[in-house]
Amino acid sequence: YQTINRYLPGVDMTPIDRAVEYARNKHKDQKRKDGSPYIIHPLAVAEVVAEMGLDVDAILGALLHDCIEDTDASFDEIAKLFGKTTAELVEGVTKLTRADFSSTEEAQMENLRKMFMAMSKDIRVVLIKIADRLHNMRTMQYQTPAKQIKKCRETMDIYAPLAHRLGMQKMKWELEDIAMRYLYPEDYESIMAYL
């Protein structure tokens, strides 16, 4: 709430409070890989989105971004409770989550990035998805080594370049930094020692 108040002073917190409760209820039986309640993840993604200075719809979309994918929530239910724009943001993030961006062909990377952008009618979908990936990268230590490598490669190929193109240099740097830690641990350690 402090982050939201800092970037959106005086905003009506009622819909945000309702979205937190809705997401908490929908994810109540789910846990993160570290054993913590799942709601920690959408709250963290919403905080990153708020730090970007995005609007209430984007914050609501971040709070609810996994509801269609991982729970019995529907587009219609979210639209009815939180508005069509929020539901479209959640649906857009769900489509990006379900898409396969794991091709390792270097020539395909640019096409994948273009497809990623084209799938999103609203740029906020891409921003929420980047925020989602950032929080998942921050908690990468709880994934299996195989998943770490897969997600870090995807981050270097898709998410960090997109953050760069969108002018999000701090986020690009953090995504690359975490990915390097897992993809090239020896190089990472020597660079850190040098710095």
GUTILUM-663851 format. One record per residue (C-alpha): residue number from 1; y, z, x. Coordinates in Angstrom, 3 decimals. Layout:
N
+-----+----------+----------+----------+
: num :    north :       up :     east :
+-----+----------+----------+----------+
: NUM :        Y :        Z :        X :
...
+-----+----------+----------+----------+
//
This chain:
195
+-----+----------+----------+----------+
: num :    north :       up :     east :
+-----+----------+----------+----------+
:   1 :    0.000 :    0.000 :    0.000 :
:   2 :    2.353 :    0.721 :    2.908 :
:   3 :    1.833 :   -2.807 :    4.254 :
:   4 :    2.486 :   -4.349 :    0.835 :
:   5 :    5.639 :   -2.251 :    0.371 :
:   6 :    6.850 :   -3.250 :    3.836 :
:   7 :    6.476 :   -6.993 :    3.163 :
:   8 :    7.073 :   -7.007 :   -0.614 :
:   9 :    9.437 :   -4.093 :   -1.277 :
:  10 :    9.696 :   -3.054 :   -4.905 :
:  11 :    6.683 :   -5.110 :   -6.024 :
:  12 :    4.833 :   -4.024 :   -9.165 :
:  13 :    1.617 :   -2.451 :   -7.856 :
:  14 :   -0.092 :   -2.356 :  -11.280 :
:  15 :   -2.037 :   -5.640 :  -10.931 :
:  16 :   -2.935 :   -4.749 :   -7.340 :
:  17 :   -4.272 :   -1.352 :   -8.422 :
:  18 :   -6.290 :   -3.041 :  -11.177 :
:  19 :   -7.709 :   -5.582 :   -8.701 :
:  20 :   -8.722 :   -2.811 :   -6.272 :
:  21 :  -10.571 :   -1.001 :   -9.066 :
:  22 :  -12.161 :   -4.233 :  -10.303 :
:  23 :  -13.369 :   -5.177 :   -6.803 :
:  24 :  -14.524 :   -1.605 :   -6.119 :
:  25 :  -16.584 :   -1.681 :   -9.326 :
:  26 :  -18.028 :   -5.167 :   -8.719 :
:  27 :  -19.014 :   -4.368 :   -5.118 :
:  28 :  -20.098 :   -0.769 :   -5.822 :
:  29 :  -23.762 :   -1.325 :   -4.899 :
:  30 :  -23.000 :   -3.344 :   -1.757 :
:  31 :  -22.596 :   -2.123 :    1.818 :
:  32 :  -21.175 :   -3.673 :    4.956 :
:  33 :  -23.475 :   -4.176 :    7.958 :
:  34 :  -22.154 :   -0.914 :    9.437 :
:  35 :  -23.172 :    0.954 :    6.269 :
:  36 :  -19.635 :    1.431 :    4.958 :
:  37 :  -18.771 :    0.629 :    1.299 :
:  38 :  -18.176 :   -3.110 :    0.815 :
:  39 :  -14.711 :   -2.521 :   -0.685 :
:  40 :  -13.463 :   -1.832 :    2.870 :
:  41 :  -13.672 :   -5.581 :    3.572 :
:  42 :  -11.548 :   -6.933 :    0.675 :
:  43 :   -9.019 :   -4.148 :    1.281 :
:  44 :   -8.763 :   -5.161 :    4.957 :
:  45 :   -8.433 :   -8.865 :    4.073 :
:  46 :   -5.699 :   -8.028 :    1.548 :
:  47 :   -3.882 :   -6.054 :    4.244 :
:  48 :   -3.955 :   -9.066 :    6.603 :
:  49 :   -2.692 :  -11.298 :    3.770 :
:  50 :    0.111 :   -8.814 :    3.050 :
:  51 :    1.009 :   -8.806 :    6.769 :
:  52 :    1.377 :  -12.601 :    6.495 :
:  53 :    4.054 :  -11.927 :    3.870 :
:  54 :    2.189 :  -13.740 :    1.100 :
:  55 :    2.780 :  -13.113 :   -2.592 :
:  56 :    1.009 :  -10.888 :   -5.125 :
:  57 :   -1.330 :  -13.687 :   -6.279 :
:  58 :   -2.531 :  -14.129 :   -2.690 :
:  59 :   -3.053 :  -10.377 :   -2.312 :
:  60 :   -5.024 :  -10.344 :   -5.573 :
:  61 :   -7.015 :  -13.355 :   -4.339 :
:  62 :   -7.795 :  -11.512 :   -1.112 :
:  63 :   -8.912 :   -8.381 :   -2.958 :
:  64 :  -11.189 :  -10.430 :   -5.211 :
:  65 :  -12.205 :  -13.152 :   -2.733 :
:  66 :  -15.925 :  -12.273 :   -2.647 :
:  67 :  -16.325 :  -11.416 :   -6.339 :
:  68 :  -17.476 :  -14.861 :   -7.540 :
:  69 :  -19.633 :  -15.365 :   -4.438 :
:  70 :  -21.315 :  -11.954 :   -4.286 :
:  71 :  -21.163 :  -10.361 :   -7.764 :
:  72 :  -21.565 :  -11.248 :  -11.437 :
:  73 :  -17.820 :  -11.922 :  -11.767 :
:  74 :  -16.840 :  -15.331 :  -13.130 :
:  75 :  -13.820 :  -17.594 :  -12.780 :
:  76 :  -13.038 :  -17.116 :  -16.481 :
:  77 :  -13.209 :  -13.327 :  -16.278 :
:  78 :  -10.917 :  -13.205 :  -13.233 :
:  79 :   -8.510 :  -15.689 :  -14.884 :
:  80 :   -8.401 :  -13.578 :  -18.040 :
:  81 :   -7.783 :  -10.325 :  -16.156 :
:  82 :   -5.587 :  -11.500 :  -13.260 :
:  83 :   -4.299 :  -14.955 :  -14.166 :
:  84 :   -5.419 :  -18.525 :  -13.563 :
:  85 :   -3.676 :  -18.787 :  -10.170 :
:  86 :   -5.572 :  -15.799 :   -8.775 :
:  87 :   -8.856 :  -17.152 :  -10.167 :
:  88 :   -8.180 :  -20.539 :   -8.535 :
:  89 :   -7.511 :  -18.847 :   -5.201 :
:  90 :  -10.783 :  -16.883 :   -5.448 :
:  91 :  -12.689 :  -20.021 :   -6.453 :
:  92 :  -11.135 :  -21.965 :   -3.556 :
:  93 :  -12.163 :  -19.310 :   -1.023 :
:  94 :  -15.666 :  -19.306 :   -2.543 :
:  95 :  -15.943 :  -23.083 :   -2.068 :
:  96 :  -14.878 :  -22.797 :    1.571 :
:  97 :  -17.360 :  -19.961 :    2.109 :
:  98 :  -20.211 :  -22.056 :    0.711 :
:  99 :  -19.331 :  -25.179 :    2.737 :
: 100 :  -21.241 :  -25.808 :    5.942 :
: 101 :  -18.844 :  -26.077 :    8.870 :
: 102 :  -21.460 :  -25.391 :   11.532 :
: 103 :  -21.788 :  -28.883 :   13.019 :
: 104 :  -21.814 :  -28.732 :   16.807 :
: 105 :  -20.779 :  -32.349 :   17.333 :
: 106 :  -17.365 :  -32.267 :   18.980 :
: 107 :  -16.409 :  -35.556 :   17.306 :
: 108 :  -17.065 :  -33.970 :   13.918 :
: 109 :  -14.744 :  -31.011 :   14.449 :
: 110 :  -11.549 :  -32.812 :   13.483 :
: 111 :  -13.204 :  -34.191 :   10.344 :
: 112 :  -14.417 :  -30.709 :    9.435 :
: 113 :  -10.928 :  -29.260 :    9.900 :
: 114 :   -9.458 :  -32.007 :    7.708 :
: 115 :  -12.147 :  -31.410 :    5.086 :
: 116 :  -11.399 :  -27.677 :    5.189 :
: 117 :   -7.737 :  -28.353 :    4.456 :
: 118 :   -8.454 :  -31.028 :    1.829 :
: 119 :  -10.768 :  -28.698 :   -0.104 :
: 120 :   -7.856 :  -26.348 :   -0.660 :
: 121 :   -5.330 :  -27.437 :   -3.257 :
: 122 :   -3.326 :  -24.354 :   -2.365 :
: 123 :   -2.592 :  -23.444 :    1.270 :
: 124 :   -3.002 :  -19.771 :    0.327 :
: 125 :   -6.756 :  -20.422 :    0.012 :
: 126 :   -6.900 :  -21.366 :    3.705 :
: 127 :   -4.755 :  -18.372 :    4.659 :
: 128 :   -7.007 :  -15.971 :    2.720 :
: 129 :  -10.080 :  -17.550 :    4.331 :
: 130 :   -8.555 :  -17.154 :    7.814 :
: 131 :   -7.766 :  -13.506 :    6.995 :
: 132 :  -11.369 :  -13.076 :    5.795 :
: 133 :  -12.692 :  -14.522 :    9.050 :
: 134 :  -10.350 :  -12.350 :   11.108 :
: 135 :  -11.652 :   -9.145 :    9.523 :
: 136 :  -15.254 :  -10.338 :    9.915 :
: 137 :  -14.551 :  -11.053 :   13.587 :
: 138 :  -13.052 :   -7.585 :   14.020 :
: 139 :  -16.373 :   -6.127 :   12.822 :
: 140 :  -18.614 :   -8.630 :   14.665 :
: 141 :  -20.398 :   -5.872 :   16.621 :
: 142 :  -22.504 :   -5.100 :   13.537 :
: 143 :  -23.983 :   -8.616 :   13.317 :
: 144 :  -27.172 :   -9.827 :   14.997 :
: 145 :  -26.686 :  -11.643 :   18.333 :
: 146 :  -27.636 :  -14.981 :   16.710 :
: 147 :  -25.093 :  -14.485 :   13.917 :
: 148 :  -22.461 :  -13.438 :   16.463 :
: 149 :  -22.898 :  -16.698 :   18.386 :
: 150 :  -22.923 :  -18.848 :   15.238 :
: 151 :  -19.834 :  -17.209 :   13.726 :
: 152 :  -17.932 :  -17.187 :   17.018 :
: 153 :  -18.589 :  -20.897 :   17.621 :
: 154 :  -17.429 :  -21.662 :   14.093 :
: 155 :  -14.331 :  -19.551 :   14.728 :
: 156 :  -13.490 :  -21.427 :   17.924 :
: 157 :  -14.149 :  -24.828 :   16.318 :
: 158 :  -12.555 :  -24.337 :   12.891 :
: 159 :  -10.582 :  -21.138 :   12.309 :
: 160 :   -8.651 :  -20.681 :   15.570 :
: 161 :   -7.460 :  -24.339 :   15.625 :
: 162 :   -6.405 :  -24.075 :   11.972 :
: 163 :   -4.486 :  -20.870 :   12.671 :
: 164 :   -2.806 :  -22.680 :   15.589 :
: 165 :   -1.816 :  -25.648 :   13.420 :
: 166 :   -0.423 :  -23.326 :   10.784 :
: 167 :    1.777 :  -21.632 :   13.405 :
: 168 :   -0.188 :  -18.374 :   13.323 :
: 169 :   -0.292 :  -17.849 :   17.076 :
: 170 :   -1.026 :  -14.114 :   17.035 :
: 171 :   -3.974 :  -14.661 :   14.703 :
: 172 :   -5.234 :  -17.640 :   16.727 :
: 173 :   -5.106 :  -15.537 :   19.885 :
: 174 :   -7.044 :  -12.666 :   18.301 :
: 175 :   -9.698 :  -14.991 :   16.832 :
: 176 :  -10.203 :  -16.678 :   20.218 :
: 177 :  -10.168 :  -13.379 :   22.085 :
: 178 :  -12.931 :  -11.859 :   19.961 :
: 179 :  -14.980 :  -15.076 :   19.951 :
: 180 :  -14.782 :  -15.336 :   23.741 :
: 181 :  -16.055 :  -11.769 :   24.068 :
: 182 :  -19.340 :  -12.844 :   22.447 :
: 183 :  -19.640 :  -16.474 :   23.574 :
: 184 :  -18.698 :  -15.981 :   27.242 :
: 185 :  -19.037 :  -12.235 :   27.970 :
: 186 :  -18.985 :  -12.564 :   31.771 :
: 187 :  -15.942 :  -14.842 :   31.795 :
: 188 :  -14.256 :  -12.572 :   29.274 :
: 189 :  -14.853 :   -9.475 :   31.417 :
: 190 :  -13.579 :  -11.165 :   34.581 :
: 191 :  -10.424 :  -12.374 :   32.794 :
: 192 :   -9.812 :   -8.891 :   31.382 :
: 193 :  -10.339 :   -7.343 :   34.818 :
: 194 :   -7.907 :   -9.848 :   36.320 :
: 195 :   -5.305 :   -9.149 :   33.635 :
+-----+----------+----------+----------+
//
